[in-house]
Amino acid sequence: MKVITNESLIGIEECADSLKNVLDALYVINGKWKLAVILCLVQSSKHFNEIQHEVTGISSKVLAKELKDLELNGFITRNIYPTTPVSIIYEATEYSLTLKNVLRELTAWGKQHREKVKQSMRLRP
């Protein structure tokens, strides 16, 4: 586990600003599914059913809501093609790529946390 040392504590004003920024970010990407849907679409554009198949456990109702929210916030686009039947394809925008470093850090932290939990389970009698 990475331990942070020799870093000075931030001031009250900096802390308040930081908290405000974190809360703003969490407001936009909140919930269990948004980041998973973004990750799914960053790989390639997909139809609704493809997303639902790839993001295991998400219901169609929840997926529809998450896609609307992500489109509203500029993370994805919804492309409608006049085929028979109508074809709708979702794709990640350039803006969604701004989350790349956040996702990389969350991935690393999630792996680290999983290992910590496994280790603590081994130590139990």
Buried (B, 14 or more C-beta within 10 A) or exposed (E): EEEEEEEEEEEEEEEEEEEEEEEEEEEBBEEEBBBBBBBBBBEEBBEBEBBBEBBEEBEEEBBEEBBEBBBEBEBBBEEEEEEEEEEEBBBBBEEBEEBEEEBEEEEEEEEEEEEEEEEEEEEEE
